[in-house]
Amino acid sequence: MILKLWMSLPKLIRFMLTHIANGIVIGCVFLLILIHWDVGGLGTVLDKDESGLATAVLFFQTAMTFGAVSMGVAVMNLGED
């Protein structure tokens, strides 16, 4: 059912959603690496946050930034017919 819905979307929408999803995954992996290696004390600071709000906001902002950049690069590389 999901595949049928996916295939019913216009080609350009599928193209954009695919590249946004790729950017989101890349951004989250990048942030996980920064937290794991404690670059700039990021992991330590996030560990002290009891509510988890800082981590959630950081992941959301990073995912949206990387997703938008990925989609923008993909659209700019489409070329002209």
C-alpha positions as CSV (number, residue, x, y, z in Angstrom):
1,M,0.0,0.0,0.0
2,I,2.8,2.4,0.9
3,L,4.6,1.6,-2.4
4,K,1.4,2.2,-4.3
5,L,1.0,5.6,-2.6
6,W,4.7,6.4,-3.2
7,M,4.4,5.6,-6.9
8,S,1.3,7.7,-7.3
9,L,3.2,10.8,-6.2
10,P,4.5,13.1,-9.0
11,K,8.1,12.3,-10.1
12,L,9.4,15.7,-8.9
13,I,7.8,15.3,-5.5
14,R,9.4,11.8,-5.1
15,F,12.7,13.2,-6.2
16,M,12.6,16.0,-3.6
17,L,11.4,13.7,-0.8
18,T,14.1,11.2,-1.6
19,H,16.9,13.8,-1.4
20,I,15.4,15.5,1.7
21,A,15.4,12.0,3.4
22,N,19.0,11.4,2.4
23,G,20.1,14.7,3.8
24,I,18.2,14.1,7.1
25,V,19.9,10.7,7.5
26,I,23.4,12.2,6.7
27,G,22.8,15.1,9.2
28,C,21.7,12.7,12.0
29,V,24.7,10.4,11.4
30,F,27.0,13.5,11.4
31,L,25.5,14.7,14.6
32,L,25.8,11.3,16.3
33,I,29.5,11.1,15.4
34,L,30.0,14.6,16.9
35,I,28.2,13.6,20.1
36,H,30.0,10.2,20.3
37,W,33.5,11.7,19.8
38,D,32.5,14.6,22.1
39,V,33.8,17.2,19.7
40,G,34.0,20.5,21.4
41,G,32.4,19.0,24.6
42,L,29.1,18.6,22.8
43,G,28.4,15.2,24.2
44,T,29.2,16.4,27.7
45,V,26.9,19.4,27.5
46,L,24.0,17.3,26.1
47,D,24.6,14.7,28.8
48,K,24.0,17.4,31.5
49,D,20.6,18.3,30.0
50,E,18.0,16.5,32.0
51,S,15.0,17.1,29.8
52,G,16.5,16.1,26.5
53,L,15.1,19.2,24.9
54,A,18.5,20.5,23.8
55,T,19.2,17.2,22.1
56,A,15.9,17.1,20.3
57,V,16.2,20.7,19.1
58,L,19.8,20.1,17.9
59,F,18.8,17.0,16.0
60,F,15.7,18.7,14.5
61,Q,17.7,21.7,13.3
62,T,20.6,19.6,12.0
63,A,18.2,17.3,10.1
64,M,16.3,20.3,8.6
65,T,19.6,22.0,7.5
66,F,21.1,18.9,6.0
67,G,17.8,18.0,4.3
68,A,17.4,21.4,2.8
69,V,21.0,21.6,1.6
70,S,20.7,18.1,0.1
71,M,17.5,19.0,-1.7
72,G,18.9,22.3,-2.9
73,V,22.0,20.7,-4.4
74,A,19.9,18.0,-6.1
75,V,17.6,20.6,-7.7
76,M,20.6,22.7,-8.8
77,N,22.2,19.7,-10.4
78,L,19.1,18.8,-12.5
79,G,20.3,20.7,-15.5
80,E,18.4,22.0,-18.4
81,D,16.8,20.1,-21.3
